[in-house]
Every structure is written in structure tokens, then in C-alpha cells.
Amino acid sequence: MSKFFILLFCITLFLISCRPQEHNIEIETINFVDPFIGTAVHPELHPGVETFQGNVSVIPLNTHSGTPPSNREFYKWRRPFLEGFVHCAKIDTTTYPGLVVTPLFGERIPNLDDKDSGYSLQTASPGYYKVRLDDRYLFAEMTGTSHTSLSRFRFQNGWAHIALYFFTKEGKMGDGVMRISAINEIEGYRQLSLDNDESAPSKLYFVARFNRSAMGGGLIKNGTILPESVVETEGRAGGVFSFRTMDAGAVQLKIAFSPIGIEHARAMFEIEQPAWSFELIHLRARQSWESILSKIKVMGPTIDQTLFYTSLYRALVAANPGVWHQHRTWNPFSGSSESVLQRMVHANCAARATDHSLPASGTALENPQRLSGQLSRWRTQFFNIQPNGYPPHGSVTALSSNLCFTLLGLIPDCHGGFILVPPSFDFVEIYDNAERSLPFTLKIQRKGADAERITKAKLNKSPQASFYLQSSDIIPGGMLELTLGR
């Protein structure tokens, strides 16, 4: 009898385990971000590495061979060649001072004229970029922290070389110095010229360090490898490090910048990258972006979610240039205590004050019904999830923040309130700050497939006489219910 009950018990457990389970799998918001959107048309967009509140960017530099740097964009979708990767400090968005890193592969002595390579298998997400350089038989990956970048190059067996050159897009750099400070490290500085801005720093310092000792190389000036360990330069200068990759192992490179001094840059390694762990740095960059992007959660068509989170990511990047202060510190976003929504409002209103081509500018705010139609046509005409899916002109801050508010159906009036227009989503949750757990929730009921007009609104169960909200209605949390009809 006991065997019978044991058998019955086992059969019951088996049947329970075989029942289909209902899984409520929530996709991370970062997975909706596509950094390649718009990179075929807008000159400021790129799929490279940006960290949240970071002061360092890594941008793939693809070129038409022979085009001088000052006359080209950094990146454009499907350009045929890739020269290297610009690791730049965010002084402003016109100069991009820093270093261009070019990995090479081949003979014992590097061919420094071999700058361009075909490329394929690009992958990008917030805080990460990967590509295969086909002509150099290697994979390159990049990630970063607030003040440093980290690259990992996977070569085949043979001689691998990594060249680093001073770089600025507009040529706004003066004299400088480079010095090989160790068998795996190079340091230096370059004079800056920022249109006579007295509050800006006079020099940009850097330290670049490899995870293994070099077996050759040296400093470079005008395309020639020099025997000296220190070089002063007025022109194109850099350094090259050579490695024998018989184990087909990865060569890693981390770079730090500082306006204060070389030792300050070197200290950034100890603070932000004390060990050589690409996966850990990448994970932290990803987690940082996920924590901020998920402050606004939306449910609706996948295309709209992709456009929303990509634009939210870009608006936060563009609204956060590195801030240089007169007391010679380098701070991240000056309003770091602000919520995501507040940052977006401030960035959007500042951009609209100068860019009157946006549909939410000027007198358009006085007629919500007309404004809704303008925004709908603007979104349909210019945006999609392809590399050409962005307007070719206008500031990234203005375009991205405006699209986010259009999709949310909340248009800032830049006087402390929001005009309600039909949102693209069926459900929205806004966690306005990290301290409060109660979100502001937006629920939408559509009366028909062609429902394009707000017919009813309730805020915390109370009917609204006008389709307008104050910021104070959103900040404490609560619920807004909208009914859309014809």
C-alpha cells in the first residue's frame, strides 16, 4: 500500500511540473535602445560608447579614405572604411579633443600608413560597441566609466600593433607632449584652444595603459617611429605599442583624461578601473543605463518603445556634456539630483527656445488639437527604426526629447506644466525620483482603432475640465486615465 501512495505522489508531482507556466518576463528597457537609428542621416549620431553622466566618449571613426578629419563626420552608416576609435573628452561638442586609437596587424614593423580597414558585424548598446575589422583580422570592443574608457582587441596569432594619436575634430589644439612612461603605458598632454574661454582648462592630460608589456614600438611624429621616449609636437604625434599575440589573447587598453594633471588622470584608473575586467566594466555601464532608463516604463507597439528608449538615451547623453569649472574640477551632469523627467523638460525647453522648427514651439502650444496633429505628422514623416530614421538637421537634444514627449503624450509648456495630447502607448509609469516608490501612472482606453482625440481625462479618479497638467500633479505620483475617441 505504501508503494502505491509513493507512486501516486510521484505521478502527481510529475503532472504538476508538466503544466504550462505563465511567465511574466519583463524585457529590460536597455534592450529597446538601438544606437544605429539615424546614423545614416544625422551627422551627430554614432553607435559608440556613452556612459550615463560620463565625461568620456568612444566613437568609431569611419571614413572616405583621404578625407581630412575637420571636413568629415565621425561616423556614418555604411561608409566603407573604419580608421579607428576616437576616445574623446567632453569639453564641448565641436572640438572632441582626445586620442584616436588604431589597431593594426601584420608584420614585425607596423605599417603606419595602413589606416583604413573594411569592417562588419557591428553590435552596439548603451555603454558598449563591438566591430570586426575585416582587413586586420581582429575584433574590437569598447566600454567605459565616467572618466575612463576600456578597449579589448582580439587578434589572431602574429604581430599586433596599437597606435594612438592626438586628435581633435576642428584642429583646436596647440603644442603638446607625449612620453612613454612604462613598458605598457604612455602619457602626455595637449594645449587647448577653446575660443578664449577663461573658465575652460588650458591643457588636456591623458594616461593610456595596456594590460600586457609591449615587445616593441615607440613614439611617432609625422609618420616616423622615433627612438626618443619623449616627444614635443606641433603636428600629428602619437605612439605605437607592439605585441606578439602567439596565444591569440586579448590586448586591453584603458585611457583616462583630466584637465587637472597626469596624476589625476592616473588616479581615475584606481578609482574606476582598479582591475582588468572588461565584463565587469561593461556590466556596470549597462546596469547604470538600465537603472536610469527604467525610471520611465512604457507599454505599447515595439516600434514605439524602440523609438522612445533610443530617444530617451540620446537626450540624456546630449543633455550631459562634461562640465568644466573654474575651480578646475571635472564634474558630471550639474543637475544630478534632478529626475529623468525634469532633465528632459529642461533640455527640451532650452532647445525649443532656439530651435523654432520643432512642432511644439511658439504659438502651436495655444491650440492642443492643432498641436496634436503637427506632432503626429512630424513623428510619422521623420522617425523610424532604420539607420535613416531621424531628421538630418537639428540638435540631438531637441529632436530626441521632443520625440519622447510626443510618444508619452505630455508636451511641456516650459512654464511648469504639460499639455496633454494622444499618447502612442497604452500604459506609462514615471518614477520621478529615486527616493519615492509611488509612480505616476498613465492609462489609456481607446474607443476604436482610429481613436485620435482625447475625449475624457481623470486625474486620481477626478474628472479634468481641461487637458492640462501641472508638474505638481505628476511629482507626488498618482494616476491619469485618458479616453481616446474620434
C-alpha positions in Angstrom: 0.0 0.0 0.0 2.8 2.4 0.9 4.4 1.8 -2.5 1.1 2.7 -4.2 0.9 6.1 -2.4 4.5 6.8 -3.2 3.8 6.1 -6.8 0.7 8.2 -6.8 2.6 11.1 -5.2 5.3 10.9 -7.8 2.8 10.9 -10.7 1.0 13.9 -9.1 4.3 15.8 -8.9 5.1 15.0 -12.5 1.8 16.2 -13.8 2.1 19.4 -11.8 5.6 20.1 -13.2 4.3 19.5 -16.8 1.6 22.1 -16.5 2.3 25.2 -18.7 3.6 28.0 -16.6 2.7 31.6 -17.0 5.8 33.7 -17.2 5.7 37.5 -16.8 9.0 38.2 -18.3 9.8 41.9 -18.3 12.2 43.0 -21.1 15.0 45.3 -19.9 14.4 48.8 -21.2 18.0 49.0 -22.4 17.2 46.2 -25.0 14.9 48.6 -26.8 17.7 51.1 -27.4 19.2 50.9 -31.0 22.2 53.3 -31.3 22.2 52.8 -35.1 18.9 54.5 -35.7 19.5 57.7 -37.6 23.2 57.2 -38.2 22.8 57.3 -41.9 21.4 60.9 -42.0 22.2 62.9 -38.8 25.9 64.0 -38.5 26.0 64.0 -34.7 24.7 60.4 -34.2 27.0 57.5 -33.7 26.8 53.9 -32.2 29.8 54.3 -29.9 30.2 54.2 -26.2 28.5 56.7 -24.0 28.1 56.2 -20.2 25.5 57.8 -18.1 26.8 61.1 -16.7 30.1 60.2 -18.3 32.8 62.6 -19.4 34.4 60.4 -21.9 33.1 59.0 -25.2 34.4 56.4 -27.6 33.3 57.0 -31.2 34.1 54.7 -34.2 35.8 56.7 -36.9 34.7 55.5 -40.3 35.8 57.5 -43.3 36.0 58.0 -47.0 39.8 57.4 -47.4 41.8 60.6 -47.6 39.1 63.0 -46.2 40.7 65.3 -43.6 39.2 65.0 -40.1 37.9 68.5 -39.9 35.8 68.1 -43.0 34.1 64.8 -42.1 31.6 63.4 -39.7 32.9 60.8 -37.2 30.5 58.1 -38.2 28.0 57.4 -41.0 26.2 54.2 -41.6 27.7 52.0 -44.3 30.7 54.2 -45.1 33.2 51.7 -46.5 36.3 52.1 -44.2 37.0 52.3 -40.5 40.2 54.0 -39.4 40.0 53.6 -35.6 38.2 54.8 -32.5 38.2 58.3 -31.1 38.4 58.4 -27.3 37.5 62.0 -26.5 36.9 64.2 -23.5 33.6 66.1 -23.4 34.9 69.7 -23.4 32.3 70.6 -25.9 30.6 69.0 -28.8 32.6 70.7 -31.6 36.2 70.0 -30.7 36.2 66.5 -29.3 39.8 66.6 -28.1 41.4 63.2 -27.2 43.1 60.3 -28.9 42.3 58.2 -31.9 43.2 54.5 -31.4 44.1 52.5 -34.4 44.7 48.7 -34.1 47.0 47.1 -36.7 48.0 43.6 -37.5 50.7 42.0 -39.7 54.5 42.4 -39.9 57.0 42.9 -37.1 57.3 46.6 -38.0 53.9 48.3 -38.2 52.7 49.9 -41.4 51.5 53.3 -40.1 50.1 54.3 -43.5 47.6 51.4 -43.3 44.9 53.4 -41.6 41.7 52.2 -43.2 40.0 48.8 -42.9 36.8 47.2 -44.1 34.5 46.2 -41.2 31.5 44.2 -40.4 29.4 42.5 -37.6 28.8 45.8 -35.7 27.0 45.5 -32.3 26.0 48.4 -30.1 24.1 49.1 -26.9 24.3 51.8 -24.3 27.9 51.7 -22.9 29.1 49.1 -25.4 30.3 48.8 -29.0 31.8 45.9 -30.9 33.0 45.5 -34.5 35.1 43.2 -36.7 37.9 44.9 -38.7 38.0 42.5 -41.7 41.3 43.6 -43.2 43.1 43.4 -39.9 41.6 40.1 -38.7 40.5 41.3 -35.3 37.5 42.1 -33.2 37.4 45.3 -31.2 35.2 46.0 -28.2 34.7 49.2 -26.2 33.1 50.2 -22.9 33.8 52.8 -20.3 33.2 54.5 -17.0 32.6 58.2 -16.1 36.2 59.3 -16.7 37.8 56.3 -18.4 37.4 54.1 -21.5 38.3 50.5 -21.9 39.0 48.6 -25.1 39.6 45.0 -25.8 41.2 43.8 -29.1 41.2 40.1 -30.0 43.9 39.4 -32.6 45.0 36.3 -34.4 48.5 34.8 -33.8 51.1 37.2 -35.0 52.3 40.8 -34.5 49.6 43.2 -33.2 50.2 46.9 -33.0 48.1 49.6 -31.4 48.7 53.2 -32.4 47.5 56.3 -30.5 47.4 59.8 -31.9 46.5 63.2 -30.6 43.1 64.1 -32.1 40.7 67.0 -32.4 38.0 67.4 -35.0 38.3 71.1 -35.5 42.0 71.4 -35.0 41.7 73.4 -31.8 44.8 72.1 -30.1 48.2 73.6 -29.6 51.6 72.2 -28.7 51.8 69.1 -26.6 54.0 66.4 -25.1 53.9 62.6 -25.3 56.0 60.4 -23.1 56.4 56.6 -22.8 56.2 56.2 -19.0 56.4 52.4 -18.8 56.7 49.4 -21.0 52.9 49.3 -21.1 52.0 53.0 -20.7 52.0 56.3 -22.4 51.1 59.7 -21.0 51.1 63.3 -22.1 49.1 66.5 -22.6 48.0 68.9 -25.3 47.3 72.6 -25.1 43.7 73.5 -25.7 42.2 76.5 -27.5 38.6 76.9 -26.7 37.7 80.3 -28.2 39.3 82.3 -25.4 37.0 80.8 -22.7 38.8 81.8 -19.5 36.8 79.2 -17.4 38.0 76.3 -19.6 41.2 74.4 -18.9 44.4 75.2 -20.7 45.5 71.6 -21.1 44.1 68.2 -21.6 46.1 65.4 -19.8 45.8 61.7 -20.5 47.2 58.3 -19.5 46.9 55.2 -21.6 47.8 51.8 -20.2 47.9 48.3 -21.7 47.2 45.0 -19.8 50.5 43.5 -21.1 54.0 44.6 -21.8 54.9 45.7 -25.2 57.6 44.0 -27.3 58.3 47.0 -29.5 57.1 50.3 -30.7 57.9 53.9 -29.8 56.7 57.5 -30.3 55.5 58.7 -33.6 55.9 62.1 -35.3 54.8 62.8 -38.9 54.6 59.0 -39.6 58.0 58.1 -38.3 58.8 55.9 -35.3 61.3 57.8 -33.1 64.0 56.4 -30.7 63.2 59.0 -28.1 60.9 58.4 -25.1 59.6 61.9 -25.0 58.4 64.0 -28.0 57.2 67.5 -28.2 54.9 68.2 -31.1 53.2 70.8 -33.1 51.6 68.4 -35.6 50.3 64.9 -35.7 52.0 62.9 -33.0 51.4 59.7 -31.2 52.8 56.4 -30.1 52.6 52.7 -31.1 52.9 49.6 -29.0 53.7 46.2 -30.5 52.7 42.8 -29.1 53.4 39.2 -30.0 50.0 37.5 -29.8 51.1 33.9 -30.1 48.4 32.9 -27.6 45.7 34.6 -29.6 44.9 36.5 -26.3 43.2 39.8 -26.0 45.1 43.1 -25.7 43.2 45.6 -23.4 43.7 49.3 -23.3 42.3 51.8 -20.8 42.5 55.6 -21.2 41.8 58.3 -18.7 41.6 62.1 -19.3 41.9 65.0 -16.9 42.0 68.8 -17.1 44.0 68.9 -13.8 47.1 66.7 -14.4 48.6 63.4 -15.4 48.5 62.0 -11.8 44.8 63.0 -11.6 44.1 61.0 -14.8 46.1 58.0 -13.5 44.1 58.1 -10.2 40.9 57.6 -12.3 42.2 54.1 -13.0 42.4 53.2 -9.3 39.0 54.7 -8.6 37.0 53.4 -11.6 39.1 50.5 -13.1 41.4 49.0 -10.5 41.5 45.6 -12.3 41.4 44.4 -15.8 37.9 43.1 -16.1 36.1 44.1 -19.3 33.0 42.1 -18.5 32.7 43.9 -15.1 33.1 47.4 -16.5 30.6 46.6 -19.3 28.1 45.2 -16.8 28.3 48.3 -14.6 27.8 50.6 -17.6 24.8 48.5 -18.7 23.3 48.5 -15.2 23.8 52.2 -14.9 21.9 52.9 -18.1 19.2 50.4 -17.2 18.6 52.0 -13.8 18.0 55.4 -15.3 16.1 54.4 -18.5 13.7 52.2 -16.5 12.6 55.3 -14.5 10.0 55.7 -17.3 8.3 52.4 -18.3 6.0 52.2 -21.3 3.8 49.5 -22.9 2.8 49.6 -26.5 3.9 48.8 -30.0 7.5 47.6 -30.1 8.5 50.2 -32.8 7.3 53.0 -30.5 9.1 51.5 -27.5 12.3 51.3 -29.6 11.9 54.9 -30.7 11.1 56.1 -27.2 14.0 54.5 -25.3 16.5 55.2 -28.1 15.5 58.9 -28.0 15.5 58.9 -24.2 19.0 57.5 -24.2 20.2 60.1 -26.7 18.5 63.0 -25.0 20.2 62.2 -21.7 23.6 61.8 -23.4 23.2 65.1 -25.4 22.0 67.0 -22.3 25.1 65.9 -20.4 28.3 67.4 -21.8 31.3 67.3 -19.5 31.2 70.3 -17.2 34.5 72.2 -16.8 34.5 74.6 -13.8 36.8 77.5 -12.8 37.9 75.6 -9.7 39.4 73.1 -12.1 37.3 70.1 -11.3 35.6 67.9 -13.8 32.1 67.2 -12.8 29.3 65.1 -14.4 25.8 66.5 -15.1 25.4 69.6 -13.0 21.8 68.7 -12.1 22.4 65.1 -11.0 19.7 65.5 -8.3 17.1 66.1 -10.9 14.7 63.3 -12.0 14.8 62.0 -15.5 11.6 63.9 -16.4 13.0 67.2 -15.0 16.2 66.7 -17.0 14.1 66.1 -20.2 11.9 69.1 -19.6 14.9 71.4 -19.0 16.7 70.1 -22.1 13.6 70.2 -24.3 12.7 73.8 -23.3 16.3 75.1 -23.7 16.4 73.5 -27.2 13.0 74.9 -28.2 14.0 78.4 -27.2 16.4 78.5 -30.1 15.0 75.9 -32.5 11.6 77.1 -33.6 11.3 74.5 -36.3 10.0 72.0 -33.8 6.3 71.4 -33.8 5.9 72.1 -30.1 7.4 75.6 -30.4 5.8 79.0 -30.3 2.1 79.5 -30.8 1.5 75.8 -31.6 1.1 75.3 -27.8 -2.0 77.6 -27.8 -4.1 75.0 -29.8 -3.8 71.5 -28.4 -5.8 69.9 -31.2 -3.6 71.5 -33.8 -0.5 70.7 -31.9 -1.5 67.0 -31.7 -1.8 66.9 -35.5 1.5 68.6 -36.0 3.3 66.2 -33.7 1.7 63.2 -35.3 2.8 64.3 -38.8 6.3 65.2 -37.6 6.8 61.8 -35.9 5.5 59.9 -39.0 7.5 61.9 -41.5 10.9 61.8 -39.9 11.2 58.8 -37.5 11.5 55.1 -38.0 13.8 52.4 -36.5 16.1 52.2 -39.5 19.5 54.0 -39.9 17.7 56.7 -41.9 15.1 57.1 -39.2 15.9 60.6 -37.9 15.7 64.1 -39.2 19.0 65.1 -40.9 19.2 68.5 -39.2 18.6 69.9 -35.7 20.1 69.4 -32.3 20.0 65.8 -30.9 18.8 67.2 -27.6 15.8 68.9 -29.2 14.8 66.1 -31.6 15.2 63.3 -29.0 13.4 65.0 -26.1 10.6 66.2 -28.4 10.0 62.7 -29.7 10.0 61.3 -26.2 7.3 63.8 -25.0 5.3 63.2 -28.2 5.2 59.5 -27.7 4.3 60.0 -24.0 1.6 62.5 -24.9 2.9 65.0 -22.4 4.2 68.2 -24.0 6.0 70.7 -21.7 4.8 74.2 -21.9 8.1 75.4 -20.3 6.1 77.2 -17.6 5.7 74.3 -15.1 3.0 72.4 -16.9 2.2 69.8 -19.6 -0.3 69.9 -22.4 -2.0 66.5 -23.0 -2.0 65.0 -26.5 -2.9 61.4 -27.5 0.0 59.2 -26.5 1.4 56.3 -28.5 1.4 53.9 -25.6 -1.4 52.1 -23.7 0.4 52.3 -20.3 3.1 54.6 -18.8 4.8 54.6 -15.4 7.0 57.5 -14.4 9.2 57.2 -11.4 10.1 60.8 -11.0 12.9 60.3 -8.5 14.8 57.5 -6.8 13.6 58.3 -3.3 9.9 57.8 -3.9 8.4 54.4 -4.8 5.0 55.7 -5.9 4.9 56.2 -9.7 2.8 58.5 -11.8 0.7 56.1 -13.9 -0.9 56.9 -17.2 -3.6 54.5 -18.5 -5.2 54.9 -21.9 -8.5 53.5 -23.2 -9.1 53.6 -26.9 -12.6 53.7 -28.3 -11.9 52.2 -31.7 -8.8 51.7 -33.9 -8.9 55.2 -35.2 -9.2 57.0 -31.9 -7.1 60.1 -32.3 -8.5 62.6 -29.9 -8.7 62.8 -26.1 -12.4 62.8 -25.1 -12.1 62.3 -21.3 -9.5 62.6 -18.7 -9.5 61.7 -15.0 -6.7 62.5 -12.5 -6.8 60.3 -9.4 -10.5 59.4 -10.3 -11.5 63.1 -10.6 -12.7 64.4 -14.0 -10.5 67.0 -15.6 -12.1 70.1 -17.1 -9.0 70.8 -19.3 -6.4 68.6 -20.9 -3.5 70.2 -19.0 -1.4 69.1 -16.0 0.9 70.9 -13.6 4.2 69.4 -12.7 2.9 69.3 -9.2 0.2 66.8 -10.4 2.9 64.4 -11.5 5.6 64.7 -8.9 3.6 63.2 -5.9 2.6 60.2 -8.1 -0.9 59.2 -8.9 -2.9 58.1 -11.9 -4.1 59.8 -15.1 -6.8 58.0 -17.1 -7.4 59.0 -20.7 -10.1 58.0 -23.0 -9.4 58.4 -26.7 -12.1 58.6 -29.3 -12.9 60.2 -32.7 
